[in-house]
Amino acid sequence: MRYAVIVCPSCGKARGVECERKTTTCQCGKEIQVQRVGFQYETDSPMDLANAVAQANALILGGERVKKERRSRKKDPFAQVAEKARSFKDPLERLKAVARELTAAGGDFSVEELKKVAPLLGKMTAEDMAARMLEHGIVYETADGRFRLV
């Protein structure tokens, strides 16, 4: 789970939130739309979040502005595959893109790898994706449960 530090536009205090949330309520009572105010700091650790909120509030009380800290995050390779595939509207083209990217990454791929991509793409399960890829001739089975782009 990702956490972020935001600053309330009403009272100016820093607050920690879960990145997936759409809204949160500040201590001052203002409802904040999380995506609109922007993240000042992001982390995966609740302990880091608590420290970042404390540091941000100390800076604010000292009269300084909180500087956004940019952290370079490497995207999960399966998230990158899903991101490239999402650009296609046609379901078959989307499946081709998934097969192309997974084959390029490792030569061949399994249903286990599809299970990591499938939830990021939509309602289709990994088994359904593999079956449709085989049915439409997008991939062929190199070994039991291993697939490669045609």
PEQUIFEN-V570357 format. One record per residue. RES is the residue in one letter. SS is DSSP state (2 for helix, 1 for strand, 0 for the rest). PSI is psi as a letter, one per 30 degrees, with the letter a starting at -180 (NA if undefined). OMEGA is omega in degrees with one decimal (none if undefined). Layout:
# PEQUIFEN-V570357
RES:SS:PSI:OMEGA / RES:SS:PSI:OMEGA
This chain:
# PEQUIFEN-V570357
M:0:k:179.3 / R:0:k:177.3 / Y:1:l:-179.5 / A:1:l:173.5 / V:1:k:174.2 / I:1:l:177.8 / V:1:k:-179.4 / C:0:k:179.3 / P:0:f:-178.1 / S:0:e:-175.7 / C:0:f:177.0 / G:0:g:179.5 / K:0:k:177.3 / A:1:l:-177.8 / R:1:k:176.7 / G:1:k:180.0 / V:1:l:171.0 / E:1:k:-175.6 / C:0:f:-176.4 / E:0:f:-178.2 / R:0:k:176.9 / K:0:e:-179.9 / T:1:l:173.4 / T:1:l:179.0 / T:1:k:-179.6 / C:0:l:177.2 / Q:0:f:-179.7 / C:0:f:177.6 / G:0:f:-179.7 / K:0:k:174.4 / E:1:k:-174.8 / I:1:k:172.2 / Q:1:j:-169.0 / V:2:e:-176.1 / Q:2:f:-178.1 / R:2:e:-175.6 / V:2:f:177.7 / G:0:k:-177.8 / F:0:k:175.8 / Q:0:e:-177.6 / Y:1:k:177.8 / E:1:k:179.1 / T:1:l:174.6 / D:0:f:-172.6 / S:0:k:175.9 / P:2:e:178.8 / M:2:e:176.0 / D:2:e:179.4 / L:2:e:-179.9 / A:2:e:178.3 / N:2:e:-179.4 / A:2:e:177.9 / V:2:e:179.3 / A:2:e:179.1 / Q:2:e:-179.9 / A:2:e:178.6 / N:2:e:177.1 / A:2:e:177.8 / L:2:e:-179.2 / I:2:e:178.8 / L:2:f:178.0 / G:0:f:177.5 / G:0:g:-179.6 / E:0:l:175.3 / R:0:k:177.6 / V:0:k:179.0 / K:0:k:177.2 / K:0:k:177.0 / E:0:j:178.5 / R:0:k:179.1 / R:0:k:178.7 / S:0:k:179.4 / R:0:k:172.0 / K:0:k:178.6 / K:0:k:173.2 / D:0:k:-178.5 / P:2:e:178.8 / F:2:e:175.2 / A:2:e:177.0 / Q:2:e:177.5 / V:2:e:-179.1 / A:2:e:-179.7 / E:2:e:178.4 / K:2:e:-178.5 / A:2:e:-179.0 / R:2:f:-178.5 / S:0:f:179.6 / F:0:k:178.9 / K:0:e:-177.8 / D:0:k:-178.3 / P:2:e:179.2 / L:2:e:176.6 / E:2:e:177.4 / R:2:e:178.2 / L:2:e:177.1 / K:2:e:-179.9 / A:2:e:177.8 / V:2:e:-179.5 / A:2:e:180.0 / R:2:e:-177.2 / E:2:e:179.9 / L:2:e:177.6 / T:2:e:179.2 / A:2:e:-177.9 / A:2:e:-174.1 / G:2:g:-178.8 / G:0:e:172.8 / D:0:l:-176.9 / F:1:l:-178.4 / S:1:l:176.1 / V:2:e:178.3 / E:2:e:178.0 / E:2:e:175.8 / L:2:e:178.9 / K:2:f:178.0 / K:2:f:-179.0 / V:2:e:-172.8 / A:2:e:-178.8 / P:2:f:-179.5 / L:2:f:-176.7 / L:2:f:-179.0 / G:0:b:-170.4 / K:0:f:-175.0 / M:0:k:177.6 / T:0:l:-179.7 / A:2:e:179.5 / E:2:e:177.0 / D:2:e:178.7 / M:2:e:-179.6 / A:2:e:-179.6 / A:2:e:179.5 / R:2:e:177.6 / M:2:e:177.9 / L:2:e:-177.9 / E:2:e:-176.7 / H:0:g:175.8 / G:0:g:178.6 / I:0:e:-179.4 / V:1:l:170.4 / Y:1:l:-175.7 / E:1:j:-179.0 / T:1:e:177.0 / A:1:l:-179.2 / D:0:j:177.1 / G:0:g:177.8 / R:1:k:-174.8 / F:1:l:177.5 / R:1:k:179.3 / L:1:k:178.9 / V:0:NA:none
